[in-house]
């Protein structure tokens, strides 16, 4: 797995405000979108393009345009939804699929409760959005799900990651041919006994949308 950890003062600044327990949901949502847009810039560095020629007011120009089929953005419900706007701001032509996954608070196992995705993902570049890579269970299950539908090129974008989660994803897909990349805002110290990232930012879904 290729790993890119953002090292940019703007992302560090926004992450610090995001982590602050005093930051309220509206600001938390706004910052999440902004951070995702910055991460998406890095995550799409290898997005497929094809040559495109346009006529400027002065001369012909040999440029590039995004290739077909369109990339697919897959937010993991619920918290990944808070990242969608920030991603589609950068690639508005992307198709959006949804994957509903829930983590059992006791076993920390992830299971799928809803999906709305293209049946066939062959040849599609897929971008999974999930703010917190904690144990890795949810991300591993989501990647496996996309692989089953033919995806071979998957980039996961997370706001924060735990070393344990990164190691679990690496182990789960070691030796596989598929192309997996992780783009994350920061790698924190560890997980606590409840599977929360430390120092982290708490429960991302609750902080985005309030506790339900
Ligand atoms: N999910 C969260 O929302 N926060 C964590 O710290 C870990 C998983």
py3Dmol code that shows the C-alpha trace and the ligand (Angstrom):
import py3Dmol

protein = """\
ATOM      1  CA  UNK A   1       0.000   0.000   0.000  1.00  0.00           C
ATOM      2  CA  UNK A   2       1.253   3.461  -0.863  1.00  0.00           C
ATOM      3  CA  UNK A   3       0.854   5.921   2.017  1.00  0.00           C
ATOM      4  CA  UNK A   4       0.826   9.674   1.776  1.00  0.00           C
ATOM      5  CA  UNK A   5       0.711  11.657   5.018  1.00  0.00           C
ATOM      6  CA  UNK A   6      -0.131  15.305   4.474  1.00  0.00           C
ATOM      7  CA  UNK A   7       2.573  17.643   5.588  1.00  0.00           C
ATOM      8  CA  UNK A   8       1.174  21.074   5.066  1.00  0.00           C
ATOM      9  CA  UNK A   9       0.846  23.852   7.625  1.00  0.00           C
ATOM     10  CA  UNK A  10      -2.700  24.673   6.495  1.00  0.00           C
ATOM     11  CA  UNK A  11      -3.822  21.081   7.047  1.00  0.00           C
ATOM     12  CA  UNK A  12      -2.056  20.969  10.437  1.00  0.00           C
ATOM     13  CA  UNK A  13      -3.755  24.202  11.462  1.00  0.00           C
ATOM     14  CA  UNK A  14      -7.215  23.031  10.387  1.00  0.00           C
ATOM     15  CA  UNK A  15      -6.666  19.632  12.037  1.00  0.00           C
ATOM     16  CA  UNK A  16      -5.777  21.292  15.323  1.00  0.00           C
ATOM     17  CA  UNK A  17      -9.048  23.248  15.337  1.00  0.00           C
ATOM     18  CA  UNK A  18     -10.931  20.086  14.303  1.00  0.00           C
ATOM     19  CA  UNK A  19      -9.465  18.131  17.225  1.00  0.00           C
ATOM     20  CA  UNK A  20     -10.370  20.825  19.754  1.00  0.00           C
ATOM     21  CA  UNK A  21     -13.343  19.571  21.791  1.00  0.00           C
ATOM     22  CA  UNK A  22     -14.740  23.112  21.873  1.00  0.00           C
ATOM     23  CA  UNK A  23     -15.226  23.121  18.067  1.00  0.00           C
ATOM     24  CA  UNK A  24     -18.955  22.914  17.326  1.00  0.00           C
ATOM     25  CA  UNK A  25     -20.576  20.829  14.565  1.00  0.00           C
ATOM     26  CA  UNK A  26     -21.025  23.624  11.967  1.00  0.00           C
ATOM     27  CA  UNK A  27     -17.327  24.569  12.152  1.00  0.00           C
ATOM     28  CA  UNK A  28     -16.342  20.901  12.341  1.00  0.00           C
ATOM     29  CA  UNK A  29     -18.260  20.185   9.118  1.00  0.00           C
ATOM     30  CA  UNK A  30     -16.784  23.193   7.340  1.00  0.00           C
ATOM     31  CA  UNK A  31     -13.216  22.267   8.363  1.00  0.00           C
ATOM     32  CA  UNK A  32     -13.719  18.628   7.368  1.00  0.00           C
ATOM     33  CA  UNK A  33     -14.721  19.717   3.872  1.00  0.00           C
ATOM     34  CA  UNK A  34     -11.747  22.052   3.588  1.00  0.00           C
ATOM     35  CA  UNK A  35      -9.280  19.405   4.784  1.00  0.00           C
ATOM     36  CA  UNK A  36     -10.736  16.841   2.364  1.00  0.00           C
ATOM     37  CA  UNK A  37     -10.380  19.224  -0.566  1.00  0.00           C
ATOM     38  CA  UNK A  38      -6.716  19.694   0.326  1.00  0.00           C
ATOM     39  CA  UNK A  39      -6.208  15.932   0.725  1.00  0.00           C
ATOM     40  CA  UNK A  40      -8.102  15.264  -2.502  1.00  0.00           C
ATOM     41  CA  UNK A  41      -5.601  17.398  -4.387  1.00  0.00           C
ATOM     42  CA  UNK A  42      -2.888  14.919  -3.347  1.00  0.00           C
ATOM     43  CA  UNK A  43      -5.123  11.847  -3.693  1.00  0.00           C
ATOM     44  CA  UNK A  44      -5.938  12.637  -7.325  1.00  0.00           C
ATOM     45  CA  UNK A  45      -2.315  13.115  -8.383  1.00  0.00           C
ATOM     46  CA  UNK A  46      -2.551   9.896 -10.445  1.00  0.00           C
ATOM     47  CA  UNK A  47      -6.077  10.354 -11.726  1.00  0.00           C
ATOM     48  CA  UNK A  48      -6.344   9.086 -15.300  1.00  0.00           C
ATOM     49  CA  UNK A  49      -6.364  11.675 -18.079  1.00  0.00           C
ATOM     50  CA  UNK A  50      -6.435  11.647 -21.872  1.00  0.00           C
ATOM     51  CA  UNK A  51      -5.079  14.208 -24.328  1.00  0.00           C
ATOM     52  CA  UNK A  52      -7.530  16.978 -25.250  1.00  0.00           C
ATOM     53  CA  UNK A  53      -7.060  19.763 -27.729  1.00  0.00           C
ATOM     54  CA  UNK A  54      -8.742  23.137 -27.308  1.00  0.00           C
ATOM     55  CA  UNK A  55      -8.611  26.357 -29.252  1.00  0.00           C
ATOM     56  CA  UNK A  56      -7.630  29.296 -27.072  1.00  0.00           C
ATOM     57  CA  UNK A  57      -8.467  32.781 -28.390  1.00  0.00           C
ATOM     58  CA  UNK A  58      -4.896  32.734 -29.722  1.00  0.00           C
ATOM     59  CA  UNK A  59      -3.882  29.213 -30.791  1.00  0.00           C
ATOM     60  CA  UNK A  60      -4.461  25.472 -30.495  1.00  0.00           C
ATOM     61  CA  UNK A  61      -3.540  24.000 -27.132  1.00  0.00           C
ATOM     62  CA  UNK A  62      -2.769  20.327 -26.508  1.00  0.00           C
ATOM     63  CA  UNK A  63      -4.004  19.739 -22.958  1.00  0.00           C
ATOM     64  CA  UNK A  64      -5.554  16.994 -20.845  1.00  0.00           C
ATOM     65  CA  UNK A  65      -9.002  16.044 -19.649  1.00  0.00           C
ATOM     66  CA  UNK A  66     -10.211  13.426 -17.172  1.00  0.00           C
ATOM     67  CA  UNK A  67     -10.506   9.995 -18.766  1.00  0.00           C
ATOM     68  CA  UNK A  68     -13.667   7.888 -19.022  1.00  0.00           C
ATOM     69  CA  UNK A  69     -15.031   5.963 -17.196  1.00  0.00           C
ATOM     70  CA  UNK A  70     -15.450   8.582 -14.503  1.00  0.00           C
ATOM     71  CA  UNK A  71     -13.859   8.038 -11.099  1.00  0.00           C
ATOM     72  CA  UNK A  72     -16.151   6.775  -8.343  1.00  0.00           C
ATOM     73  CA  UNK A  73     -16.213   8.434  -4.923  1.00  0.00           C
ATOM     74  CA  UNK A  74     -17.481   6.187  -2.114  1.00  0.00           C
ATOM     75  CA  UNK A  75     -18.208   7.823   1.228  1.00  0.00           C
ATOM     76  CA  UNK A  76     -18.639   5.309   4.053  1.00  0.00           C
ATOM     77  CA  UNK A  77     -21.852   6.182   5.881  1.00  0.00           C
ATOM     78  CA  UNK A  78     -22.305   7.878   8.255  1.00  0.00           C
ATOM     79  CA  UNK A  79     -19.166   9.929   8.901  1.00  0.00           C
ATOM     80  CA  UNK A  80     -17.759   9.692   5.341  1.00  0.00           C
ATOM     81  CA  UNK A  81     -20.731  11.716   4.162  1.00  0.00           C
ATOM     82  CA  UNK A  82     -19.190  14.744   5.844  1.00  0.00           C
ATOM     83  CA  UNK A  83     -16.250  14.413   3.447  1.00  0.00           C
ATOM     84  CA  UNK A  84     -18.241  14.187   0.210  1.00  0.00           C
ATOM     85  CA  UNK A  85     -18.712  17.868  -0.524  1.00  0.00           C
ATOM     86  CA  UNK A  86     -14.988  18.542  -0.061  1.00  0.00           C
ATOM     87  CA  UNK A  87     -14.161  15.785  -2.556  1.00  0.00           C
ATOM     88  CA  UNK A  88     -16.733  16.576  -5.242  1.00  0.00           C
ATOM     89  CA  UNK A  89     -15.710  20.231  -5.118  1.00  0.00           C
ATOM     90  CA  UNK A  90     -12.435  19.073  -6.670  1.00  0.00           C
ATOM     91  CA  UNK A  91     -13.845  16.416  -9.048  1.00  0.00           C
ATOM     92  CA  UNK A  92     -17.450  17.453  -9.690  1.00  0.00           C
ATOM     93  CA  UNK A  93     -17.831  14.948 -12.553  1.00  0.00           C
ATOM     94  CA  UNK A  94     -17.099  11.937 -10.331  1.00  0.00           C
ATOM     95  CA  UNK A  95     -19.843   9.368  -9.817  1.00  0.00           C
ATOM     96  CA  UNK A  96     -20.844   8.916  -6.178  1.00  0.00           C
ATOM     97  CA  UNK A  97     -21.590   5.507  -4.644  1.00  0.00           C
ATOM     98  CA  UNK A  98     -22.528   4.872  -1.028  1.00  0.00           C
ATOM     99  CA  UNK A  99     -21.482   2.185   1.387  1.00  0.00           C
ATOM    100  CA  UNK A 100     -23.151   1.949   4.794  1.00  0.00           C
ATOM    101  CA  UNK A 101     -20.903   0.247   7.320  1.00  0.00           C
ATOM    102  CA  UNK A 102     -21.281   0.050  11.046  1.00  0.00           C
ATOM    103  CA  UNK A 103     -18.723  -0.908  13.667  1.00  0.00           C
ATOM    104  CA  UNK A 104     -19.845  -3.038  16.599  1.00  0.00           C
ATOM    105  CA  UNK A 105     -18.740  -1.114  19.686  1.00  0.00           C
ATOM    106  CA  UNK A 106     -17.862  -4.303  21.555  1.00  0.00           C
ATOM    107  CA  UNK A 107     -16.224  -6.534  18.917  1.00  0.00           C
ATOM    108  CA  UNK A 108     -15.096  -3.548  16.765  1.00  0.00           C
ATOM    109  CA  UNK A 109     -16.065  -5.686  13.717  1.00  0.00           C
ATOM    110  CA  UNK A 110     -17.426  -3.826  10.672  1.00  0.00           C
ATOM    111  CA  UNK A 111     -20.488  -4.978   8.755  1.00  0.00           C
ATOM    112  CA  UNK A 112     -22.284  -3.608   5.677  1.00  0.00           C
ATOM    113  CA  UNK A 113     -25.896  -2.447   6.135  1.00  0.00           C
ATOM    114  CA  UNK A 114     -26.431  -0.582   2.853  1.00  0.00           C
ATOM    115  CA  UNK A 115     -24.817  -0.086  -0.495  1.00  0.00           C
ATOM    116  CA  UNK A 116     -25.495   1.877  -3.621  1.00  0.00           C
ATOM    117  CA  UNK A 117     -22.593   1.289  -5.985  1.00  0.00           C
ATOM    118  CA  UNK A 118     -22.111   0.523  -9.678  1.00  0.00           C
ATOM    119  CA  UNK A 119     -22.227  -3.297 -10.151  1.00  0.00           C
ATOM    120  CA  UNK A 120     -19.052  -3.263 -12.193  1.00  0.00           C
ATOM    121  CA  UNK A 121     -16.075  -1.223 -11.025  1.00  0.00           C
ATOM    122  CA  UNK A 122     -13.575  -2.596 -13.545  1.00  0.00           C
ATOM    123  CA  UNK A 123     -11.333   0.164 -14.814  1.00  0.00           C
ATOM    124  CA  UNK A 124     -12.804   2.722 -12.396  1.00  0.00           C
ATOM    125  CA  UNK A 125     -10.557   4.636 -10.049  1.00  0.00           C
ATOM    126  CA  UNK A 126     -12.289   4.488  -6.652  1.00  0.00           C
ATOM    127  CA  UNK A 127     -11.887   6.971  -3.807  1.00  0.00           C
ATOM    128  CA  UNK A 128     -13.125   5.767  -0.415  1.00  0.00           C
ATOM    129  CA  UNK A 129     -13.934   8.505   2.096  1.00  0.00           C
ATOM    130  CA  UNK A 130     -13.801   7.622   5.786  1.00  0.00           C
ATOM    131  CA  UNK A 131     -12.547  10.177   8.306  1.00  0.00           C
ATOM    132  CA  UNK A 132     -11.007   7.801  10.858  1.00  0.00           C
ATOM    133  CA  UNK A 133      -8.771   4.815  10.077  1.00  0.00           C
ATOM    134  CA  UNK A 134      -8.848   3.235  13.542  1.00  0.00           C
ATOM    135  CA  UNK A 135      -8.673  -0.592  13.771  1.00  0.00           C
ATOM    136  CA  UNK A 136      -8.842  -0.835   9.975  1.00  0.00           C
ATOM    137  CA  UNK A 137     -11.858  -3.169  10.075  1.00  0.00           C
ATOM    138  CA  UNK A 138     -14.212  -0.833   8.219  1.00  0.00           C
ATOM    139  CA  UNK A 139     -11.691   0.145   5.574  1.00  0.00           C
ATOM    140  CA  UNK A 140     -10.638  -3.475   4.958  1.00  0.00           C
ATOM    141  CA  UNK A 141     -14.281  -4.515   4.553  1.00  0.00           C
ATOM    142  CA  UNK A 142     -14.942  -1.587   2.204  1.00  0.00           C
ATOM    143  CA  UNK A 143     -11.889  -2.314   0.061  1.00  0.00           C
ATOM    144  CA  UNK A 144     -12.841  -6.005  -0.151  1.00  0.00           C
ATOM    145  CA  UNK A 145     -16.344  -4.987  -1.204  1.00  0.00           C
ATOM    146  CA  UNK A 146     -14.993  -2.841  -4.041  1.00  0.00           C
ATOM    147  CA  UNK A 147     -12.536  -5.547  -5.111  1.00  0.00           C
ATOM    148  CA  UNK A 148     -15.452  -8.011  -5.363  1.00  0.00           C
ATOM    149  CA  UNK A 149     -17.008  -5.611  -7.889  1.00  0.00           C
ATOM    150  CA  UNK A 150     -13.879  -5.538 -10.008  1.00  0.00           C
ATOM    151  CA  UNK A 151     -12.077  -2.441  -8.704  1.00  0.00           C
ATOM    152  CA  UNK A 152      -8.293  -2.613  -8.984  1.00  0.00           C
ATOM    153  CA  UNK A 153      -7.327   0.949  -8.162  1.00  0.00           C
ATOM    154  CA  UNK A 154      -8.486   2.240  -4.758  1.00  0.00           C
ATOM    155  CA  UNK A 155      -7.442   5.347  -2.854  1.00  0.00           C
ATOM    156  CA  UNK A 156      -8.676   5.773   0.725  1.00  0.00           C
ATOM    157  CA  UNK A 157      -8.802   9.305   2.083  1.00  0.00           C
ATOM    158  CA  UNK A 158      -8.873   9.644   5.861  1.00  0.00           C
ATOM    159  CA  UNK A 159      -8.584  12.677   8.097  1.00  0.00           C
ATOM    160  CA  UNK A 160      -6.708  10.786  10.846  1.00  0.00           C
ATOM    161  CA  UNK A 161      -5.155   7.316  10.949  1.00  0.00           C
ATOM    162  CA  UNK A 162      -3.874   5.073  13.725  1.00  0.00           C
ATOM    163  CA  UNK A 163      -0.688   3.040  13.222  1.00  0.00           C
ATOM    164  CA  UNK A 164      -2.652  -0.113  14.161  1.00  0.00           C
ATOM    165  CA  UNK A 165      -5.187   0.531  11.391  1.00  0.00           C
ATOM    166  CA  UNK A 166      -2.537   1.186   8.765  1.00  0.00           C
ATOM    167  CA  UNK A 167      -0.746  -2.032   9.752  1.00  0.00           C
ATOM    168  CA  UNK A 168      -4.014  -4.017   9.593  1.00  0.00           C
ATOM    169  CA  UNK A 169      -4.833  -2.754   6.077  1.00  0.00           C
ATOM    170  CA  UNK A 170      -1.288  -3.438   4.908  1.00  0.00           C
ATOM    171  CA  UNK A 171      -1.435  -6.960   6.296  1.00  0.00           C
ATOM    172  CA  UNK A 172      -4.888  -7.666   4.840  1.00  0.00           C
ATOM    173  CA  UNK A 173      -3.810  -6.825   1.307  1.00  0.00           C
ATOM    174  CA  UNK A 174      -0.133  -7.795   1.366  1.00  0.00           C
ATOM    175  CA  UNK A 175       0.923  -9.488  -1.854  1.00  0.00           C
ATOM    176  CA  UNK A 176      -2.262  -8.537  -3.721  1.00  0.00           C
ATOM    177  CA  UNK A 177      -1.929  -7.080  -7.229  1.00  0.00           C
ATOM    178  CA  UNK A 178      -4.478  -4.342  -6.716  1.00  0.00           C
ATOM    179  CA  UNK A 179      -3.337  -0.794  -6.350  1.00  0.00           C
ATOM    180  CA  UNK A 180      -4.179   0.628  -2.883  1.00  0.00           C
ATOM    181  CA  UNK A 181      -3.195   4.095  -1.700  1.00  0.00           C
ATOM    182  CA  UNK A 182      -3.892   5.798   1.620  1.00  0.00           C
ATOM    183  CA  UNK A 183      -3.922   9.583   1.816  1.00  0.00           C
ATOM    184  CA  UNK A 184      -4.304  10.831   5.378  1.00  0.00           C
ATOM    185  CA  UNK A 185      -4.144  14.141   7.206  1.00  0.00           C
ATOM    186  CA  UNK A 186      -2.046  12.743  10.072  1.00  0.00           C
ATOM    187  CA  UNK A 187      -1.006   9.509  11.766  1.00  0.00           C
ATOM    188  CA  UNK A 188      -1.715   9.672  15.506  1.00  0.00           C
ATOM    189  CA  UNK A 189      -0.056   7.824  18.385  1.00  0.00           C
ATOM    190  CA  UNK A 190      -2.302   4.803  19.017  1.00  0.00           C
ATOM    191  CA  UNK A 191      -5.757   3.371  19.654  1.00  0.00           C
ATOM    192  CA  UNK A 192      -7.237   3.262  23.129  1.00  0.00           C
ATOM    193  CA  UNK A 193      -9.033   0.229  24.606  1.00  0.00           C
ATOM    194  CA  UNK A 194     -12.335   1.384  23.041  1.00  0.00           C
ATOM    195  CA  UNK A 195     -10.860   1.573  19.551  1.00  0.00           C
ATOM    196  CA  UNK A 196     -10.666   5.379  19.527  1.00  0.00           C
ATOM    197  CA  UNK A 197      -7.714   7.155  17.994  1.00  0.00           C
ATOM    198  CA  UNK A 198      -5.488   8.923  20.563  1.00  0.00           C
ATOM    199  CA  UNK A 199      -5.255  11.898  20.668  1.00  0.00           C
ATOM    200  CA  UNK A 200      -7.701  11.838  17.732  1.00  0.00           C
ATOM    201  CA  UNK A 201     -10.815  13.981  17.676  1.00  0.00           C
ATOM    202  CA  UNK A 202     -13.413  11.745  19.302  1.00  0.00           C
ATOM    203  CA  UNK A 203     -16.286  10.200  17.368  1.00  0.00           C
ATOM    204  CA  UNK A 204     -16.208  11.817  13.935  1.00  0.00           C
ATOM    205  CA  UNK A 205     -19.864  11.010  13.159  1.00  0.00           C
ATOM    206  CA  UNK A 206     -21.063  12.493  16.439  1.00  0.00           C
ATOM    207  CA  UNK A 207     -18.955  15.596  16.010  1.00  0.00           C
ATOM    208  CA  UNK A 208     -20.188  16.108  12.430  1.00  0.00           C
ATOM    209  CA  UNK A 209     -23.849  15.469  13.020  1.00  0.00           C
ATOM    210  CA  UNK A 210     -24.431  15.465  16.776  1.00  0.00           C
ATOM    211  CA  UNK A 211     -25.117  12.327  18.822  1.00  0.00           C
ATOM    212  CA  UNK A 212     -28.176  10.354  17.626  1.00  0.00           C
TER     213      UNK A 212
END
"""
ligand_1 = """\
8
LIG
N -14.112 6.333 14.737
C -14.187 7.598 15.209
O -15.115 8.331 14.886
N -13.213 8.035 16.044
C -12.176 7.271 16.420
O -11.308 7.730 17.170
C -12.111 5.947 15.919
C -13.098 5.499 15.083
"""
view = py3Dmol.view(width=600, height=400)
view.addModel(protein, "pdb")
view.setStyle({"model": 0}, {"cartoon": {"style": "trace"}})
view.addModel(ligand_1, "xyz")
view.setStyle({"model": 1}, {"stick": {}})
view.zoomTo()
view.show()
